Amino acid sequence: MTEDLLDYWLRMIKPFFPDNAWFQSGISGGDHIIQIDWNLETDLHKQSRRSRKIEIVIKEEVIDSYLEQSKDLRGLYDIRMREWIAEHYHNFCLDQEAYPSNSAAPIKWRISKDVFHP
């Protein structure tokens, strides 16, 4: 069930990122992890640069809480998660987060219960 939920959340957040974004997802210690980065197309004459990797971490207790809710309440949680992702992406400074290689530590966005219960 949690792998299906991870796939669902991944499909839900993909539209917020560039079309050429690369997504990797998995489960680590019960937490859902989604890593995202993409090619930056700022200057055709410079070496291809990639965005800094974003790592979205959804803790196990958040997943458990989500799964315990009714379908209607999950729908509300989905809306809140999309709003949270959109806000974080909007505030993500692309030019300052560009690297010639993707060797920099990822920026972690942790989704806590507070996202669902503001």
VOGU-823193 format. One record per residue: residue number from 1; residue in three letters; chain; y, z, x of N, C-alpha, C in turn. Coordinates in steps of 0.02 Angstrom, whole numbers. Each point is the difference from the previous one (the first is absolute). Layout:
// residues N
+-----+------+-------+--------+--------+--------+--------+--------+--------+--------+--------+--------+
:  nr : rest : kette :    n.y :    n.z :    n.x :   ca.y :   ca.z :   ca.x :    c.y :    c.z :    c.x :
+-----+------+-------+--------+--------+--------+--------+--------+--------+--------+--------+--------+
: NUM :  ALA :     A :      Y :      Z :      X :      Y :      Z :      X :      Y :      Z :      X :
...
+-----+------+-------+--------+--------+--------+--------+--------+--------+--------+--------+--------+
This chain:
// residues 118
+-----+------+-------+--------+--------+--------+--------+--------+--------+--------+--------+--------+
:  nr : rest : kette :    n.y :    n.z :    n.x :   ca.y :   ca.z :   ca.x :    c.y :    c.z :    c.x :
+-----+------+-------+--------+--------+--------+--------+--------+--------+--------+--------+--------+
:   1 :  MET :     A :    -60 :      0 :     41 :     60 :      0 :    -41 :     63 :      0 :     43 :
:   2 :  THR :     A :      0 :     39 :     54 :     61 :      3 :     40 :     14 :    -65 :     37 :
:   3 :  GLU :     A :    -52 :    -39 :     18 :     11 :    -65 :     31 :     32 :    -48 :    -50 :
:   4 :  ASP :     A :    -22 :      3 :    -63 :     31 :    -40 :    -52 :     74 :     19 :     -9 :
:   5 :  LEU :     A :     14 :     64 :      3 :     69 :     25 :     -7 :     42 :    -25 :     59 :
:   6 :  LEU :     A :    -28 :      2 :     60 :     36 :    -24 :     59 :     16 :    -74 :     -8 :
:   7 :  ASP :     A :    -47 :    -40 :    -23 :     12 :    -71 :    -12 :     54 :    -10 :    -53 :
:   8 :  TYR :     A :     -2 :     40 :    -53 :     49 :     -4 :    -53 :     70 :     16 :     26 :
:   9 :  TRP :     A :      6 :     54 :     39 :     66 :     18 :     28 :     24 :    -52 :     49 :
:  10 :  LEU :     A :    -45 :    -29 :     38 :     19 :    -52 :     47 :     28 :    -61 :    -37 :
:  11 :  ARG :     A :    -33 :    -21 :    -53 :     25 :    -56 :    -41 :     67 :     17 :    -32 :
:  12 :  MET :     A :     10 :     63 :    -17 :     60 :     22 :    -34 :     61 :     -2 :     48 :
:  13 :  ILE :     A :    -10 :     15 :     64 :     57 :      3 :     46 :     13 :    -65 :     37 :
:  14 :  LYS :     A :    -47 :    -45 :      2 :      9 :    -63 :     38 :     63 :    -38 :    -18 :
:  15 :  PRO :     A :     19 :     -4 :    -63 :     61 :    -39 :    -17 :     65 :     26 :     31 :
:  16 :  PHE :     A :      1 :     61 :     24 :     61 :     28 :     30 :     12 :    -23 :     71 :
:  17 :  PHE :     A :    -51 :    -29 :     31 :      4 :    -19 :     70 :      3 :    -76 :      7 :
:  18 :  PRO :     A :     21 :    -23 :     60 :      5 :    -73 :     10 :    -67 :    -35 :    -12 :
:  19 :  ASP :     A :      5 :    -64 :    -16 :    -60 :    -40 :    -14 :    -48 :     -2 :     59 :
:  20 :  ASN :     A :     28 :      4 :     61 :    -43 :     -5 :     59 :    -24 :     68 :     25 :
:  21 :  ALA :     A :      7 :     52 :    -42 :    -20 :     67 :     20 :    -76 :      3 :      9 :
:  22 :  TRP :     A :    -20 :     39 :     49 :    -70 :     12 :     14 :    -17 :     71 :    -21 :
:  23 :  PHE :     A :    -52 :      7 :    -40 :    -19 :     65 :    -27 :    -70 :     18 :     26 :
:  24 :  GLN :     A :     -7 :     63 :     19 :    -65 :     26 :     17 :     -6 :     67 :    -37 :
:  25 :  SER :     A :    -56 :     10 :    -33 :     -8 :     62 :    -38 :    -68 :     30 :     14 :
:  26 :  GLY :     A :     -2 :     65 :     -9 :    -63 :     36 :     10 :      6 :     72 :    -22 :
:  27 :  ILE :     A :    -54 :     35 :      9 :     -4 :     70 :    -17 :    -15 :     39 :     63 :
:  28 :  SER :     A :     39 :     53 :     13 :    -10 :     41 :     59 :      2 :     73 :    -20 :
:  29 :  GLY :     A :    -56 :     33 :      5 :     -3 :     71 :    -18 :     17 :     14 :    -72 :
:  30 :  GLY :     A :    -12 :    -47 :    -44 :     16 :      8 :    -71 :     69 :    -26 :    -19 :
:  31 :  ASP :     A :     43 :    -13 :     49 :     67 :    -26 :    -13 :     -3 :    -77 :     -2 :
:  32 :  HIS :     A :     41 :    -30 :    -42 :      8 :    -72 :      0 :     54 :    -18 :     51 :
:  33 :  ILE :     A :    -14 :    -50 :     40 :     47 :    -23 :     51 :     11 :    -75 :    -11 :
:  34 :  ILE :     A :     63 :    -20 :     -5 :     18 :    -71 :     -6 :     49 :    -14 :     56 :
:  35 :  GLN :     A :    -18 :    -47 :     45 :     44 :    -20 :     54 :     28 :    -69 :    -15 :
:  36 :  ILE :     A :     65 :     -8 :     14 :     34 :    -62 :    -17 :     47 :    -20 :     57 :
:  37 :  ASP :     A :     -1 :    -64 :     18 :     51 :    -27 :     44 :      4 :    -75 :    -13 :
:  38 :  TRP :     A :     50 :    -33 :     29 :     10 :    -71 :    -14 :     41 :    -31 :     57 :
:  39 :  ASN :     A :     -4 :    -66 :      5 :     40 :    -37 :     49 :     72 :     -1 :    -24 :
:  40 :  LEU :     A :     45 :     11 :     48 :     71 :     -5 :    -15 :     23 :    -70 :     20 :
:  41 :  GLU :     A :     34 :    -33 :    -44 :     21 :    -69 :     12 :     76 :     -2 :     10 :
:  42 :  THR :     A :     25 :     40 :     47 :     72 :      5 :     10 :     28 :    -53 :     46 :
:  43 :  ASP :     A :    -39 :    -21 :     50 :     25 :    -49 :     49 :    -58 :    -43 :     22 :
:  44 :  LEU :     A :      4 :    -64 :    -15 :    -55 :    -46 :     16 :     -8 :    -10 :     75 :
:  45 :  HIS :     A :     52 :     14 :     41 :     -3 :    -11 :     72 :    -26 :     60 :     39 :
:  46 :  LYS :     A :     -7 :     56 :    -32 :    -25 :     61 :     33 :    -74 :      8 :    -15 :
:  47 :  GLN :     A :    -31 :     41 :     43 :    -70 :     15 :    -10 :    -11 :     30 :    -70 :
:  48 :  SER :     A :    -54 :    -17 :    -29 :    -15 :     26 :    -66 :     -1 :     76 :      2 :
:  49 :  ARG :     A :     38 :     30 :    -45 :      3 :     73 :     -3 :    -32 :     22 :    -65 :
:  50 :  ARG :     A :    -28 :     59 :      2 :    -31 :     29 :    -59 :     40 :     61 :    -21 :
:  51 :  SER :     A :     -2 :     14 :    -63 :     31 :     61 :    -24 :    -38 :     59 :     28 :
:  52 :  ARG :     A :     32 :     56 :      0 :    -36 :     61 :     18 :    -50 :     13 :    -55 :
:  53 :  LYS :     A :    -59 :     24 :     19 :    -53 :     12 :    -49 :     18 :     59 :    -44 :
:  54 :  ILE :     A :    -10 :     -8 :    -64 :      8 :     53 :    -49 :    -70 :     24 :    -18 :
:  55 :  GLU :     A :     -9 :     65 :      0 :    -64 :     29 :    -19 :     12 :     45 :    -60 :
:  56 :  ILE :     A :    -26 :    -21 :    -57 :      6 :     40 :    -61 :    -62 :     44 :     -4 :
:  57 :  VAL :     A :     12 :     65 :     -4 :    -54 :     49 :     -2 :      1 :     33 :    -69 :
:  58 :  ILE :     A :    -54 :     -7 :    -36 :     -7 :     32 :    -65 :    -54 :     53 :      6 :
:  59 :  LYS :     A :     22 :     63 :     -2 :    -44 :     56 :     12 :    -55 :      6 :    -53 :
:  60 :  GLU :     A :    -56 :     29 :     20 :    -58 :      7 :    -44 :     18 :     39 :    -64 :
:  61 :  GLU :     A :     41 :     53 :      7 :     16 :     40 :    -60 :     43 :    -40 :    -50 :
:  62 :  VAL :     A :     40 :    -47 :     26 :     39 :    -44 :    -44 :    -47 :    -47 :    -38 :
:  63 :  ILE :     A :    -49 :    -26 :     35 :    -50 :    -44 :    -31 :    -37 :     38 :    -54 :
:  64 :  ASP :     A :    -24 :     60 :     17 :    -37 :     40 :    -49 :     43 :     15 :    -62 :
:  65 :  SER :     A :     62 :     18 :     11 :     46 :     15 :    -56 :     10 :    -62 :    -43 :
:  66 :  TYR :     A :      9 :    -58 :     32 :      9 :    -63 :    -37 :    -61 :    -15 :    -43 :
:  67 :  LEU :     A :    -59 :      8 :     28 :    -62 :    -17 :    -36 :    -14 :     47 :    -58 :
:  68 :  GLU :     A :     28 :     60 :      2 :    -10 :     49 :    -54 :     44 :    -13 :    -61 :
:  69 :  GLN :     A :     48 :    -45 :      6 :     49 :    -11 :    -53 :    -25 :    -52 :    -51 :
:  70 :  SER :     A :     33 :      1 :    -58 :    -15 :    -49 :    -52 :     25 :    -69 :     22 :
:  71 :  LYS :     A :    -23 :    -51 :    -33 :     21 :    -69 :     16 :     76 :     -8 :     -8 :
:  72 :  ASP :     A :     29 :     29 :    -52 :     72 :     -4 :    -10 :     39 :     34 :     56 :
:  73 :  LEU :     A :    -22 :     58 :     21 :     34 :     36 :     53 :     -8 :    -37 :     67 :
:  74 :  ARG :     A :    -58 :    -30 :     11 :     -9 :    -40 :     60 :     49 :    -58 :      1 :
:  75 :  GLY :     A :     12 :    -30 :    -57 :     48 :    -55 :     -4 :     70 :     24 :     21 :
:  76 :  LEU :     A :     19 :     59 :    -21 :     64 :     29 :     21 :      1 :     13 :     75 :
:  77 :  TYR :     A :    -55 :     26 :     27 :     -6 :     12 :     72 :      5 :    -66 :     38 :
:  78 :  ASP :     A :    -30 :    -53 :    -26 :      5 :    -66 :     32 :     73 :    -23 :      4 :
:  79 :  ILE :     A :     37 :     10 :    -53 :     71 :    -19 :     -1 :     38 :     39 :     53 :
:  80 :  ARG :     A :    -13 :     65 :      3 :     35 :     42 :     49 :    -18 :    -19 :     71 :
:  81 :  MET :     A :    -64 :    -19 :     12 :    -20 :    -20 :     67 :     34 :    -67 :     18 :
:  82 :  ARG :     A :      3 :    -47 :    -45 :     34 :    -63 :     14 :     73 :     12 :     16 :
:  83 :  GLU :     A :     33 :     44 :    -38 :     70 :     15 :     13 :      9 :     32 :     69 :
:  84 :  TRP :     A :    -46 :     44 :     18 :      3 :     34 :     64 :     -9 :    -49 :     57 :
:  85 :  ILE :     A :    -49 :    -45 :     -6 :    -12 :    -51 :     51 :     60 :    -46 :      6 :
:  86 :  ALA :     A :     27 :    -22 :    -57 :     58 :    -45 :      0 :     60 :     33 :     35 :
:  87 :  GLU :     A :     12 :     63 :    -14 :     56 :     36 :     31 :    -11 :      6 :     76 :
:  88 :  HIS :     A :    -60 :     18 :     21 :    -13 :      7 :     72 :      5 :    -67 :     35 :
:  89 :  TYR :     A :    -25 :    -53 :    -31 :      5 :    -66 :     31 :     73 :    -22 :      4 :
:  90 :  HIS :     A :     38 :     13 :    -52 :     71 :    -18 :     -1 :     38 :     34 :     57 :
:  91 :  ASN :     A :    -19 :     62 :     16 :     33 :     39 :     52 :    -28 :    -12 :     70 :
:  92 :  PHE :     A :    -52 :    -40 :      5 :    -32 :    -16 :     63 :     42 :    -53 :     35 :
:  93 :  CYS :     A :     28 :     15 :     57 :     45 :    -45 :     36 :    -42 :    -48 :     42 :
:  94 :  LEU :     A :     -5 :    -62 :    -21 :    -43 :    -48 :     33 :     22 :    -15 :     71 :
:  95 :  ASP :     A :     63 :    -13 :     12 :     22 :    -20 :     66 :    -10 :     56 :     52 :
:  96 :  GLN :     A :      9 :     61 :    -19 :     -9 :     55 :     47 :    -74 :     17 :     10 :
:  97 :  GLU :     A :    -42 :    -26 :    -43 :    -71 :     17 :      4 :    -41 :    -59 :     24 :
:  98 :  ALA :     A :     29 :    -44 :     39 :    -36 :    -58 :     25 :    -24 :     12 :     72 :
:  99 :  TYR :     A :    -58 :    -24 :     14 :    -30 :      9 :     66 :    -35 :    -65 :     21 :
: 100 :  PRO :     A :      3 :    -18 :     65 :    -35 :    -60 :     23 :    -75 :      6 :    -11 :
: 101 :  SER :     A :    -26 :     59 :      4 :    -71 :     11 :    -16 :     -2 :     57 :    -49 :
: 102 :  ASN :     A :    -57 :     10 :    -28 :     -6 :     52 :    -51 :    -27 :     64 :     31 :
: 103 :  SER :     A :     25 :     18 :     60 :    -26 :     58 :     35 :     34 :     65 :    -17 :
: 104 :  ALA :     A :     57 :     -2 :    -34 :     36 :     61 :    -18 :    -39 :     38 :    -53 :
: 105 :  ALA :     A :      9 :     65 :      1 :    -34 :     42 :    -50 :     25 :    -20 :    -70 :
: 106 :  PRO :     A :    -46 :     -2 :    -48 :     21 :    -18 :    -68 :     46 :     52 :    -31 :
: 107 :  ILE :     A :     41 :    -23 :    -46 :     40 :     44 :    -41 :    -44 :     23 :    -57 :
: 108 :  LYS :     A :     -4 :     65 :     -9 :    -44 :     26 :    -53 :     39 :     16 :    -63 :
: 109 :  TRP :     A :    -24 :    -28 :    -54 :     27 :     17 :    -66 :    -55 :     39 :    -35 :
: 110 :  ARG :     A :     12 :     64 :    -12 :    -51 :     43 :    -31 :     15 :      7 :    -74 :
: 111 :  ILE :     A :    -49 :    -18 :    -39 :      7 :      7 :    -73 :    -30 :     67 :    -19 :
: 112 :  SER :     A :     42 :     43 :    -25 :    -21 :     67 :    -21 :      2 :      5 :    -76 :
: 113 :  LYS :     A :    -21 :     56 :    -25 :      3 :     12 :    -73 :     71 :     -4 :    -26 :
: 114 :  ASP :     A :     49 :     13 :     43 :     70 :     -2 :    -20 :     21 :    -70 :    -23 :
: 115 :  VAL :     A :    -33 :    -52 :     25 :     15 :    -68 :    -22 :    -15 :     -6 :    -74 :
: 116 :  PHE :     A :    -54 :     31 :    -23 :    -20 :     -4 :    -70 :     35 :     52 :    -43 :
: 117 :  HIS :     A :     21 :     54 :     29 :     32 :     55 :    -37 :     69 :     15 :     30 :
: 118 :  PRO :     A :     49 :    -45 :    -11 :     66 :     12 :     30 :     35 :     61 :    -28 :
+-----+------+-------+--------+--------+--------+--------+--------+--------+--------+--------+--------+
